[in-house]
Amino acid sequence: GDERSRESPAPAEAQMQAGAQGGARVNRCCWKCSVTQLKKIFWGVAMVLGVCSSWSGSTQLAKLTFKKFDAPFTLTWFATNWNFLFFPLYYLGHVFKSAEKQSPKQRYRECCRFFGDNGLTLKVFFTKAAPFGVLWTLTNYLYLHAIKKINTTDVSVLFCCNKAFVFLLSWIVLRDRFMGVRIVAAIFAIAGIVMMTYADGFHSHSVIGITLVVGSASMSALYKVLFKLLLGSAKFGEAALFLSVLAVFNVLFVTCIPVILYFTKVEYWSSFDVIPWGNLCGFSILLLTFNILLNFGIAITYPTLISLGIVLSVPVNAVVDHYTSEIVFNSVRVIAIIIIGLGFLLLLLPEEWDVWVIKLLTRLKVRKKEEIPEGNGDIASGLPNKSRRTRPSMSS
């Protein structure tokens, strides 16, 4: 009995040891959670800067390219061909990151299940990939063509309206949850478009440019909603393969259009030496970087931070336009930019934001109610204690 009592601790000591171990585990979990959150926030800041710089840089470089090479559709075709690098870049990341390494053929077959049980057949290619290839080309071509008509600040801020168009189409087609704050955001987007048109006095070139940007934002929204409707959600490898397939569609079926535009002299250049290959390759690399961050950035940070990078590209373009072009930031244009930006930020709110706000307000009310009686109790208990201390002792 003495040996057992020496070896085994007392119940109270055992409880204390268990409590200490539990506290240590909790502290370790909290430390791990805090480190994970800090890493995610750090990568989020880097992602915001990357998205902002790549999107604004590609827009400014496209504007600069059109001064020497006036061919927006050819530039769209050239940049879309670079999408073929999506799947090879994804496979390189898979080789370095994954513990179970697969051959390129095995990984390709596994990602092809996204298109159906039979994989990527010719029928699936024309029914599920070809329509998105057309929408991709229209989105980029209308955006680039608008840059020729109006300044990059207006183009970038008006393209932010695609978020509102996505919500409206999802609400109508996909029957998503109705949210009043997003309806308000959509109204802000429409009001901002009207005010942006009014800012330049309804001139023909500005109206055409704004129409082109709104068309580009609409095509982008239609692309996203149809993707969710027809294909659902895609994993990283499946998304990379899908974007590479769009490049294949571009090479096979869209190549004829730049050739026709060249021989009809709609988009004509005298010789290939005149083409600014540095600007074309730089624009394509920046656009590819932007799409990589947009599609795969959610693996390392929050999706809201990635969307925030698109909004921050607007002031960057505004600063560049202020020093490089003759843009006039009148009150109407500034208000339109603020309204569209505010609408974009409202669309970033999560679906249950109202429930979180109500819970936060309820907790604050409960804390206030708890603090008031505690403060009264301390004052009441302090008075008799003080009187007892000051009362003289009878025994003395």
URKAQUI-V444528 format. One record per backbone hydrogen bond with DSSP energy under -1.0 kcal/mol. CO is the residue of the C=O (numbers start at 0). NH is the residue of the N-H. Records with the same first field share a line. If there is no record, write none. Layout:
CO = NH  NH
//
This chain:
0 = 4
1 = 5
2 = 6
3 = 7
9 = 13
10 = 14
11 = 15
12 = 16
13 = 17
14 = 18
15 = 19
16 = 20
17 = 21
18 = 22
19 = 23
20 = 24
21 = 25
22 = 26
23 = 27
24 = 28
25 = 29
26 = 30
27 = 31
28 = 32
29 = 33
30 = 34
31 = 35
32 = 36
33 = 37
34 = 38
35 = 39
36 = 40
37 = 41
38 = 42
39 = 43
40 = 44
41 = 45
42 = 46
43 = 47
44 = 48
45 = 49
46 = 50
47 = 51
48 = 52
49 = 53
50 = 54
51 = 55
52 = 56
53 = 57
54 = 58
55 = 59
56 = 60
57 = 61
58 = 62
59 = 63
60 = 64
61 = 65
64 = 67  68
68 = 70
70 = 74
71 = 75
72 = 76
73 = 77
74 = 78
75 = 79
76 = 80
79 = 82
80 = 83
81 = 84
82 = 85
84 = 88
85 = 89
86 = 90
87 = 91
88 = 92
89 = 93
90 = 94
91 = 95
92 = 96
93 = 97
98 = 100
102 = 106
103 = 107
104 = 108
105 = 109
106 = 110
107 = 111
110 = 113
111 = 114
118 = 120
120 = 124
121 = 125
122 = 126
123 = 127  128
124 = 129
128 = 132
129 = 133
130 = 134
131 = 135
132 = 136
133 = 137
134 = 138
135 = 139
136 = 140
137 = 141
138 = 142
139 = 143
140 = 144
141 = 145
142 = 146
145 = 149
150 = 154
151 = 155
152 = 156
153 = 157
154 = 158
157 = 160
158 = 161
159 = 162
160 = 164
161 = 165
162 = 166
163 = 167
164 = 168
165 = 169
166 = 170
167 = 171
168 = 172
169 = 175
178 = 182
179 = 183
180 = 184
181 = 185
182 = 186
183 = 187
184 = 188
185 = 189
186 = 190
187 = 191
188 = 192
189 = 193
190 = 194
191 = 195
192 = 196
193 = 197
194 = 198
196 = 201
197 = 200
202 = 206
203 = 207
204 = 208
205 = 209
206 = 210
207 = 211
208 = 212
209 = 213
210 = 214
211 = 215
212 = 216
213 = 217
214 = 218
215 = 219
216 = 220
217 = 221
218 = 222
219 = 223
220 = 224
221 = 225
222 = 226
223 = 227
224 = 228
225 = 229
226 = 230  231
234 = 238
235 = 239
236 = 240
237 = 241
238 = 242
239 = 243
240 = 244
241 = 245
242 = 246
243 = 247
244 = 248
245 = 249
246 = 250
247 = 251
248 = 252
249 = 253
253 = 256
254 = 258
255 = 259
256 = 260
257 = 261
258 = 262
259 = 263
260 = 265  266
261 = 264
270 = 273
274 = 276
275 = 279
276 = 280
277 = 281
278 = 282
279 = 283
280 = 284
281 = 285
282 = 286
283 = 287
284 = 288
285 = 289
286 = 290
287 = 291
288 = 292
289 = 293
290 = 294
291 = 295
292 = 296
295 = 298
296 = 299  300
301 = 305
302 = 306
303 = 307
304 = 308
306 = 310
307 = 311
310 = 313
311 = 315
312 = 316
313 = 317
314 = 318
315 = 319
316 = 320
317 = 321
318 = 322
319 = 323
320 = 324
327 = 329
329 = 333
330 = 334
331 = 335
332 = 336
333 = 337
334 = 338
335 = 339
336 = 340
337 = 341
338 = 342
339 = 343
340 = 344
341 = 345
342 = 346
345 = 348
349 = 352
351 = 355
352 = 356
353 = 357
354 = 358
355 = 359
356 = 360
357 = 361
358 = 362
359 = 363
360 = 364
361 = 365
362 = 366
363 = 367
364 = 368
365 = 369
366 = 370
367 = 371
368 = 372
369 = 373
370 = 374
371 = 375
372 = 376
373 = 377
374 = 378
375 = 379
376 = 380
377 = 381
378 = 382
380 = 384
381 = 385
382 = 386
383 = 387
384 = 388
385 = 389
386 = 390
//
